[in-house]
């Protein structure tokens, strides 16, 4: 993709009648940087540079649209494969053990998260990572948006990533997102104890053809699981976590309580009480049922 990006830049530059030095001057980089981009050598272009090149060369967003694919080439094969699956998934089911999932992060929260780690080399690289993460969120407002079902460990709510102000804004974002009909947020409370996915996070993706893959992630590793038998096992783990979590309305109550500074949190009922309340919620909401990829299916009420 870097080579394809470079060839497009070279073709557009030639069509515009510009030398590499002239293009560099207009995009505020040295001519050797343009040479590197066109030859796909050296550091990959930043998002800001890709956007500037697109504007100067009149590429009509072509270079902007290509940039995420160039950016991904810095990631391992399994990570790029997961991103590709995510882009076409019709259903995304996530369990987050430590952090709010990237699809629901605010800019400041994402910046705080991405600013730590051994692989970060510059402020420019941090800007690129934040920009790439926020661009992926556009999928949630696109016409082919997926159903998103997120289970957050209670620890995600309690750890003030970026400080209190950043965390408060992030919790407000969760409440806002959960009001969307295609997004559901639940909280797995501390009192649940041990479970099958302790120590890491889990994502199950469903493609348009109904095939599924799973992805597990820890602090310094990730694993894409494609073998159907293994995927089925991880999907079962996810369903168990979803069943053990607070019902959606109670989950939002806990999020709101933490956001408002009530560190005692919302009162958490026992497991048996949670099961009863969840069933009542299903009945009161018109017979909603959970199936497969986490979609909501409404049972029609008989007409009087």
N, C-alpha and C positions, 0 to 999 in steps of 0.2 A: 504493500500500500504506500510506503514511503517513496518507492520508485515511481509508482503511478502518479502520486501527488506531484513529485518533482517534474515529471514529463508534462503534466498539465500546466504547471507554472511556466516551464520553458516555452511551451506552445503559445500560451497567452501572452507572455512577454514578447515573443517574436512577432506575434500578430499586432501587438501594440507599438512595435517599432522601438522598443527600449533595449538598451544594453543592460548587463547585470549591474554595472555601476549605477546607472540611472534608476533602475528599479530599487536598488539598495538605498539610494538617496531618498527616494519617495517613501520608502517604508521604514526609514530611520535605522537601517542596519548596514554593515559594511558589505561590499560586493562579494567578498569571499563567503559570506553567509548565504547569499543567493546561490552561489556556486554549489555549496554543500547541499542545499535543499534540492536543487535540480539534479544533482548526482546521487541523492539519497545517501549522503555520507555525513558523518558528524552527528551532532545533536539534532533530534527531530524538532520541527517548528513548534513554537508555542501556539496556544489558541489565539492569543492577541496578534501574533505575527500572521497566522493564517487568515484572520479576519481582515487585517490591514492589506494583505496581498489580494484578497478577494475584492476589496473595495477599489484598490488602485488599478487592478487588471480588469475590472468590470466582469467578474466571473459569475455574477448572479447567484451567489451563495454556494457555488459548486465546491470551492475550496473549504468553506466552512463545513459543509456536509461531509466532506472526505476526512476532515481532521480527526474525528473520533476513531476512525479505523487506523489512521497513522499512529495515533496515541496508544492504541491497544497493543501495538507490536512490541512495546516494552514489557508486556506482561507474559507470564508463562502460557503455554498452550492451553492448559486446563482452564485458566482464568479467562482467556479469550473465548473459549468454547462456551463457558457459562454465560458470558455477556451476550453472545450470539443467541443462545437459547432464551435468555431473558427478554430480548428485544421482540421475539415473536410469540412469547407465551400468552395464552389467553387467561391463565390463572397463575397467581404467584402466592404461595403459602410460605410464610417465614416465621421462624422462632428466633428471637434475638436475645442472647444471654447477657450481653454487656453494653450494647450501644443501640440507639435508634437506627433502624435500617436506612440505608442511603436514600431510598426512594422517598422517605419522609423527613429527611434532615433539613433544617434551615441552613442558610449560608454560613452563619457564624458558628453553628454547631459543627457543620462539616469541616470548616476551617480548623476548629480546635481539634477535631479527631484526626484530620489528615496532617496536622503539623507535628505530630509525634511519630517516631519510628526511625530506624536506621537508614532507610532507603531515601529519605528526603535530603536533597543536596542544595536547594536554593529556594528563595522566595518565589522565583519565577515558576519553578516546578510545582510549588504549593498552589499557586494561582491556577495552573493548568489542571491540577487534580480536582480542585474545587469546581472549576468550570465544567469539567467532564461529568462530575457527579450531578450537578444541577441540570445539565442537559439531559441526562438519563431520566430525570423526573418528568420531563415533558411528555413522556409516554403515558402518564396517568391522566393527562388532559386531551389526549389524541382521540380521534374517532374509533380506533381499534384498541382502546385502553383495556387493560386486563382487570380481572377481579383480583383484588389484593386483600389477603387476610393475614394479619400480623399478630403474633403472640409475643408480648414483651415480658421478660422476667422482671420482677419488681425491682431488681437491682438497677435496671436501665433507668427507672424513674428517680432513684435515690442518689445516683452519682452525678454531681453537678459539673458536667463537662463544660468547659469554657467559663465557668463561674455561674453565680446565681442568676444573673440577668439573662445570660445566653440560655441557660437551662429553662428558665421560665418561658422564654419565647418558644423554645422547642416543645415544651409541654402544651402550650397553647396551639402550636401547629398540629400536634397529634389530635387534639380535640376538634380542630377545624377539619382535618382530613377525615376523621371518623364520621363526620356529618355527611360525607359523600356516599351515595348509594352503592358504589362499587368498592368501598373500602371499609373493612371491619378491623377494629383494634380490641384485643383482649389483654389482660394482665394475668400472669401466673404468679400468685402471691408466695411469699417466703414460706408460709406454713405448709405448702405442698410437699416440701422435703425433696428427697432424691427423685430423679426421673431418668429416662433413657438418653437424653441429649445433654447431660450435665457436662460443663467444661467447654462447650462450643455452641455455635449457632447452626441452624438448619434451614434450608430453602428447598421447597419442592415446586417444580415448574411443570405446567401442563401445556403442551403445544396444541395448535389447531387440530392436528390429527389425533389428539387425545393421548399421545405418547407422553411419558413423564421422565424427568431426570431429577436427581437430588444433588444438593451441594452442601457439604459440611465445611465449617471454617473455624479455626482457632486463632490465637494471636499471631502466629507466624506460619500458618499453613492453610491450605484449602484443598479440597478433594471433590472432583466431579464424579458422580456415580450414575452410570448409564445402564448397567446390567438390570433388566426388568425385575428379577427376583430381589435384588438388593434395594432397588428403588421402592418396591412395594413394602419392604420392611421399614424403610425410613418414613414412608408416607403414613404407616401405622403409628410410628413413634409420634409424628406430628399430630395425628388425630387424637392420640391419648393426651398430649399436652393441651390441645384445644379444649378437650372435654374437662380437664382438670382446672382450667383457668376460670377466672371470674366471668360471668356473662357480660356481654358487651356494655350494657348500661351501667352495671356495677363497676366495670373496668374504667369507664369514663369518669365515674364518681371518684375513684381512687386517684386517677391522673389529676383531676381538678383539685382534689384535696392536697396533693403534694405541691401542685403549682401555687396554691394559695398559702403555702408555708405551714400547713398543718402536718408536722412531721410524725405525728402519731398515725396519720393516714386514715382513710375511711375504714369503718368497721368491716372486718372480713368474716363472713359467716363460715360455718363448718362445711366440710365437703358435701355431706348429705343435704344440708340446707341449700348449698349452691346448686346441686342437681335439681332440687325441687323448684327453686327460683328460675332456673334456666328453662325448665319445662313450662312453667307458668308464662314466661316471656314468649315462648314459642306460640302458645295458645292465644295469648292476648294480641300478638302481632299478626294474627290471621292465618296461623298454621304454617309458619315458615319452617323449612326443613333444610338441613345441611347435607350436601352430597358431594362426593368426589373432590373436585377442585375448589371447594369452598364457596361455590355459587349459592345464591339464595333462590329458592323456588317457592313461589307463593301458591297456596292452595286456594282456589276460588271458593268464596262462600256461596252457598245456594241462595238463589233469589227467593224473597218472601212470596 
